[in-house]
Structure formats: C-alpha cells, structure tokens
C-alpha cells in the first residue's frame, strides 16, 4: 500500500471523530513518515483570533500517530489492538497565525520494543516553523 493510500484510509477511519471535527486531512502516511494539514477557521482559534495551541498540538499529535500507525500495523486493516497510543508529548510553540493552512510533517526517529518516538514539525503557508513536537507512543505488537 502506498503512503497516499494509507493516508486515505486514515482519513476514512477519522470520520465522526475529533480528527474530522477540526478538519485534519492526511496527505501521506507510511514508511515511518506522515504529512497532514488543517485549514484556519474561527472554530480553531483562541481569544486573539489565532490558532488555539490545542489545535496546533492536536494536528501534530494526530500526524505523529499516523506515522506510528505504519510501524505498528502497515496493513489497510484498522486494528484497535495495534493502535499506537500517545504516552507523552513535548511541544514548543514558536509562532502563530490567523490565516491559511498548517502542515504537520512527522518522522519516526526511534522504534523500540515497546515505544516509538516521533518528531513533528508544524509549518504555516510560508514554511515558517510554528511548532515542534516530540511524541512518545506505545508500540503494540500483533499477538
């Protein structure tokens, strides 16, 4: 399965969840990497009219999870028992915006026996760095 096809599967699985609610769309997910985007909309802002930090962190966490999903279960079958669960998130919010699209790019940097570590960078339309996130996820294995 291609990373684009796997991303489409994740988009389908996300229907009816927070992922769909705030508008995350996965572009690629596979081979330890993932790319996702979310468009600016008033529902995702904080009081000053810029992206809410929670929306930025959610996008980064979702993208980290998509990259990790390929590592724990690279088939097109959704298996909750093989879903990588976030254990810890560390984020630096660097700048913010009130327009355009945020793009998150994730890469698995460590695949251990029980955990995965994923680095994520979030960019604005000008490719200015908005946030850096490191996610530690549980790496379940097939029984």
N, C-alpha and C positions, 0 to 999 in steps of 0.2 A: 504494500500500500504506500502511496506517495505521501509526503508530508502535507500536501494540499488536500488530499482526500481524507486523511486522518483529521485534519483541522475541520473539515466539513462535518465529519461525524461528531466531533466535539460540539460544534455549533448546534447540531440536531439534538444531542443529549442535553444541551443547556436550555432548551425550550421550557418555559414555565418556571425557571429558576431566577435567582438574582442576576446571573450572567446575562440572561435575556432582558431582564427588567432594566438594567442600566445600559444595555446596548453593546456589550462586548462582542466583538466578532473576531474569530480566529482565522488567520490567513494561512499559516503553516504550523504544523506540529509533528515533529518526527526527528529521529536521529539525534536526540538529546537537545533539540532546539525548538523554540516556538516563537511566533510573532502574532500579536493581537492588537486590535485598535478599539478605541471608544471615541465617539464624537462629543464635542461640547454640547450641553443642553442645560437649561436652567435647573432641572431636577438634580443635577450632579454638582451644584455649587454650594459654597459656604456663604456667609452673610455678605462678603465683599463682592460676590459675583464671579469669583474664580473657582476653578475645580476644587471640590472638597478633598482634603487629604485622604479621607476614607475611599473616595472614588479612585484616586491615583493608586493607593495601596491595593485596593481590590483588583484593579486591572493587572498590576504587577504580580499579585499572588495567583490569580487565575492563569496568567501566562506561564508562571513557574510550574504550576500544576500540570498544564498542558505539555510542557517539555518533559516533565517527570512521567507522565502517563505512558509515553512511548517506551520509557525504560522499564516500567513495571508490567506493561501489557501492550505490546505493539500490534495487537490484532485489532480488528474493527469491531470487536465484541465488547460491550460495556459490562465490566465485572466489578461490582462494588467491593468485593473482597480483594481486588488488586488495585484499588484506587489509592494513589499516594496522598496521604493526609499531611497538611502543614503542621509542623511541630513548633517552629519558631520563625518569626520574621524580623529582620533588622532592616530599617529603611532610613535613608537620608533624603529628605525633600529639599531640593536645591533651588527650584524656581517654580513659577506657576503661570497660568494663562487663563484667559476668559474667552477663548475662541478656538476654532479648528479641531484637530484630531490629535489625540495622544496615541503614540505607538510604543508598545512594550516589546522588547526583544529579550528572550530568556535563553540561557545555555546551562545545561547540567555540567558542573565543574567537578563533582565528586560522586561516584557511585560506589557506596559501601555495601556491606552485607545487610544492614538494616536501615540505613539512611541515604538520602540523596541531598546534595547541596546544589542549589540553582542560583546563579547570578542573573539579575534582571536590570535592564536599563530602560527608562521611560523617556521618550523624546516628544517634543512638540513639533509643529509643522516645519519649523526652521531647523530641525535636528539639534535644537538646544536641549541639553540634558535637564530633565525635570526632576527625576528621582532615580536613585539606585537602591535596589533591594536585594538582600540575600535571604533565601528561603531554605530552611532545613525541613525535609519531608520524610515521613515514614515510607520505607521502600518495601511494601509487601511482596511476597513471592507466592507463586502458584503452589497449591498443596498437591 
